[in-house]
Amino acid sequence: MANSMNQVAVCKEITSALASFVELFEQQVERTPYAVAIEFEGKATSYTELNQRANQLASFLLLNGFESEDRIGICLDRSDTAIIAMLGILKAGCAFVPLDPEFPPDRLAYIVEHASIRTILCDEGYRHLYSVSSQLELIDPNDPALWEGNSGNHELNLAPDALAYVMYTSGSTGKPKGVQIEHRSLTTYCLADVELYKLQPDDRTLQFSTLNFDVAIEEIYPPLLVGSAVVVRPRVRANAAIELSHLVESNAITALHIATAYWNEWVDLMAASQVRVPASLRLVIVTGEKISVEHYRRWLSLCDHKILWCNAYGPTETTVTCTAFIPDDSWDEPQMPIGKPLPGYTAFILDDQLKPVVGNDTGALFIGGPALARGYLDRPDLTERAFLHVTLPGSEEPQRIYRTGDLARWLPSGDIEFAGRVDHQMKVGSYRIEPGEIESVIHQNPSVRESLVVCDEVQGQKYLVAYVVRNGAIESSEIVAYLRERLPVYMVPTRYIFIEAMPKTINGKIDRRALPPASTAELARESDKREATSDLERELVKIWSSVLNVPEVGIDDDFFLLGGSSLLVTRVIAQITSRFKYAIPVRDFFANPTIASLALQLQSVDVMANTPVGSEQHAQISRRLRSRLPKIIPFELDSLSCKLAGIHYPPVEQAASKRQAIVIAPAYGHEYARSHRNLQQLAILLAQSGLDVLRFDYAGTGNSEGDHERISCHQWSHDLAAVLRFAKQLPGVAGVHALGIRLGASLLCSADLQSQFNEIDQLICWDPVIDGSEYLQAIDAFHYRELSGLTRFLSRRSASGQERLGYAWPPSLADGIKCIQADCFARSTARMKSLIFSERQSTSERIEIQIPVGWQSRTVDDEIYWNDQAYISSAFASPSVFRTVLELLQG
């Protein structure tokens, strides 16, 4: 207890001497004006440049009427601009509020309203998330007006208790709660971080976390007080088998702050791949969840040099981290403690009467000191319960302390050992989750009467399990779909147990001990389980089952609905690499989240070849494969004074009856690039089924001639008619079919085409564009990130109506697309007409269409995600679409 009282005295001295983070940063700028402060995708920003840019933004805010403690939202990707924005907001005396673009729009809307945000610094690609509010001002960080102001330091006296930022965390009442962090808290933490971890001017710290996770605060702010560099993780995923090791090695990273769950996966990947810890590292801070001692010992076995390794603990309410444990060379215990308080912090373990516990008894853990949050924004009731004023023995005045909700005990060494939770709060994947928030959202579904969410752990992997009492007919997949529209992905349970009623105690509370074991939960499947039929699929089932700890995996099960995460993707890739000696790129895995589609992706590289194949045997295999391929014949056609280039795939085997031809009308822009490989595979498959297949490029695209400035839907409808006429004139062809994908499908139903060619026997439209205006808006939204987000280019580029990701979209084309409406499908005179919808063609685009008379509709389980930024550059496999097309054509 005497130790705690000494800590209180130290805290008082620190509090009285605190300067704001802004003041300390500007002092550092004077010391190291030309040192590199930020590195991002090949661009270096010096301390002077960072300070000047932040001052320019602060000038803009002040000149536009922003006042002290005004809350400004930031919906930005990791980048140098994001760090400049946060610092500029602080320099203006305002407070920033991170807004995660991965959150559902309803959650973002709640945070914006609750925090009284009227302005958001927002990347262009995320503007659509806030389109429902006309009161918000969305500022593009590329707007030159932001950076034209005074770049000199501002004479702004920031009081220690001024608000710096508001970080939203899960709330037990069903809504997230905003934790208010003041400048004194931020400064206390940063100085403690610098002292404890011995930060050095030559450090290079990786900014790896998303900005709405307070590990980002740890990665950005302390390094800027010692003159070292913050290296921002690039937005493009690396294709390396161990992506984090690649990032560290390629950027000479010396300091790494990492969530426990990710660190566990990283250690396992390095051990499985027999890779050593990167030699550049000198500091690794692991935080978020209880440390696995087994993983720590495995880590030591992979280290060839001395590293300062720390187990850090701290709720957001204590400003990132409040205690840390640094094991020495002799440490060898079954449980790892969370250590001692950081400089400027105090820790107390109290009993139910708020008195210090005796000896090493277990009690409630409380944290004190100037780093504590102000409280919860506009929630005085929660603040009063969590932040107490207690007079402790040996102290003459009350101390303000924070109730963490964790149980703990003192060890003889003076370290603190974590002993569980007082309530039911959980840590999953280093995210703090209040089960009450998930339960509250589940209860909003009218088909649910009651629910309870718990955390289950299998072989070190944590999962959310929901016990549900139904109030009607509802399946687990429907609950998942419902929750994903309202909660972040990490808060959506992947396992469900349906029961008739919740068992209750005599006090009316749920009797948790009487509930069925979590191991009996069912997985949230979107379709009936389909068994593997090939050796490759069976091997993939084994790998998925091992990684996900799921005993039964169907080939149509979605990896992420089974509980998979980006962390576990790397583990699957490591096992595929070990088993097949082929490292599938991370992007390709995300684009193929089912075993059926992943197996199709892997077949092209012959991953089942486990032994060398002799030259003659290999030649025989090659000849057999070549004999099944159609003889590709190029062709050229005239269309409105333009030359069209196309490819004809004749049938592999001559059909006994009269032949049929099919014309494939492609998509445009990035959708053409994404589907190109699919259409090649589909053309071969259709030719092998006995059809003449024709593919072509529209005028002004690909290998076709034509002035791209003059291309239009009118021109392309004539192009389609020309190819359809060519197909009908092929020798022996008795009927013509057409398959259109996205924009191509809509063009096949246009009035222009009907006037040119109206003899289509069967029309198949795959994921057609339903509303042309919304289609263009969606393209503009996700192309911004590629053009201006420094993903493809070293300097920002402005998106325009003339160019979208390198493709020409002149006004004549855009105007025609805007005219596309659902009623265009009623124009088709084809004898048979079918619509094929991919189950989730987009996270932002929902098909709401009245199926026209004479059409049939099919929904397939291929998840294409046309408008999802994560897959914009990825090809995809379409086994279900292929099967459906064949079924339709074969009658």
Disulfide bonds with the S-S distance in Angstrom:
none
